[in-house]
């Protein structure tokens, strides 16, 4: 989400394992980042946005209502619902706009 907040990204090439020593078992990618002049979403605090994202992704494959409980407290379900986000969703399914709505909801 940080990349999406600060820049647009696109894969511009694939690097085969054979060019590395020792050769990894995966291909690598060259990624072009083009910085945004202004962030594509408005949030009261980018730091708060990134804290929510870190908490959401902090526990792999956990539903947001559980992953964000430490960050949002007992009102986590009400806060997610007020932001238009399904409390049973997982962090990887949210878009930057979704995270921004949540950040605006919590202030």
Secondary structure as UniProt FT lines:
FT   HELIX           2..6
FT   STRAND          7..15
FT   HELIX           17..19
FT   STRAND          28..35
FT   HELIX           46..57
FT   TURN            60..61
FT   HELIX           64..67
FT   HELIX           69..72
FT   HELIX           73..75
FT   HELIX           76..82
FT   TURN            83..84
FT   TURN            87..88
FT   HELIX           91..93
FT   HELIX           96..106
//
